[in-house]
Amino acid sequence: MLERIRHMLIKEFIQIFRDPRMRVVIFLTPVIQLLVFGYAATTDVRHIATAVYDLDGSQSSRELVARLAGSGHFDVEEYIHDEGRIRKLLDIGRIKALFRLNKGFEKNIMAGRTAQVQILVDGTDSNTAGIILNYSSRTIQQYSHEILTSRLNRLSGGSAYGADPVNQIKVQSRAWFNENLESRYFYVPGVIAILVSLITLMLTSMAVVREKEIGTMEQIMVTPITPVEFILGKTIPFALISIFDVILVTFIGVFWFRVPIRGSLWLLLLATALYIMTTLGIGLFISTVSRTQQQAMMSTFFFFFPAILLSGFIFPIDNMPVMIQYITLLNPMRYFLVIIRGIFLKGVGFRILWPQMAALIVLGMTTIRLAVARFHKTMA
């Protein structure tokens, strides 16, 4: 048995590495994708194209605009002097936000009345619009707080008793695991999981189909090799390649994107092996039910994209309908994302992550068993 598996492994490695395009897919593609996705997959919004319509033109209005521009989030592209210009700039997409300060802004502040600031945002991208409103509201509230504090200090004569009555209750917030709330820390580990899924699914889904198309399946069927030995010979090379890819992209994520890895590397490799067992099983099952490599590739993407959407990588699972949440329990990427983010950001160990690892074991054994049964039927 071991001798037959050894010959299968040698055959698979020769077949994989003799194709220059396959070497590019295995080693270069994950690196390029991680670099691209690592920069692209972020919800941080910076350098927001902004316009200002300042009808007051006072020192207070200019100071507020300077605060907004100095926050690092807003780039003032244009100072508007014509109201008709507002719609044109928003229509052509030149600006994403506009601040309008009406006449009498400073007079209302000096008189202790409410001074209003109108914020217009491009709502075609609701997520970006919400972030813009949050950034601007926070900066304006801080400016308002400083004005109120200054006025109260003047009224109290600067005494120690009335120095800062608005700050009698202080809120101190702290974010654990991602102190600066960098979205890249959240997404880069997820990108690693997606790349592993894509590589393993694509390679294995076409493994058996390729044998059918080049006409070697009949030769394999007349040999003494069993379905289990054939499956092992097909999956072990891809499993080793996938683990190497995980180490490679993890190295890039840690040293290029500065994503911290606080947990055990050995636990990460163990969890990766369990996850790869699941994706390899799914890929092989797709391969056994497909007649051509084109069908296998289409079936792979038919599974891959819903798996991403239902994994929690983009949308929180808790926000999904209850029925969809139950469906996500069949998605191995859901469990691997919890594991990889827990190891990278939280530094948790097996005592916390064992339910997710147990789920991967169950799913992996089930998919491998289905692939073996399907291949046995195909050989029969």
Sequence and secondary structure as in RCSB ss.txt:
>XXXX:A:sequence
MLERIRHMLIKEFIQIFRDPRMRVVIFLTPVIQLLVFGYAATTDVRHIATAVYDLDGSQSSRELVARLAGSGHFD
VEEYIHDEGRIRKLLDIGRIKALFRLNKGFEKNIMAGRTAQVQILVDGTDSNTAGIILNYSSRTIQQYSHEILTS
RLNRLSGGSAYGADPVNQIKVQSRAWFNENLESRYFYVPGVIAILVSLITLMLTSMAVVREKEIGTMEQIMVTPI
TPVEFILGKTIPFALISIFDVILVTFIGVFWFRVPIRGSLWLLLLATALYIMTTLGIGLFISTVSRTQQQAMMST
FFFFFPAILLSGFIFPIDNMPVMIQYITLLNPMRYFLVIIRGIFLKGVGFRILWPQMAALIVLGMTTIRLAVARF
HKTMA
>XXXX:A:secstr
 HHHHHHHHHHHHHHHHT HHHHIIIIIHHHHHHHHHHHHS     SEEEEEEESS  HHHHHHHHHHHHTSSEE
EEEE   THHHHHHHHHTS SEEEEE TTHHHHHHTT    EEEEE TTSHHHHHHHHHHHHHHHHHHHHHHHHH
HHHHHTTT STTS GGGSS      SSSTT  HHHHHHHHHHHHHHHHHHHHHHHTHHHHHHHHT HHHHHTSS 
 HHHHHHHHHHHHHHHHHHHHHHHHHHHHHTS     S HHHHHHHHHHHHHHHHHHHHHHHHH SSHHHHHHHH
HHHHHHHHHTTTSSS GGGS HHHHHHHTT HHHHHHHHHHIIIII   HHHHHHHHHHHHHHHHHHHHHHHHHH
HHHH 
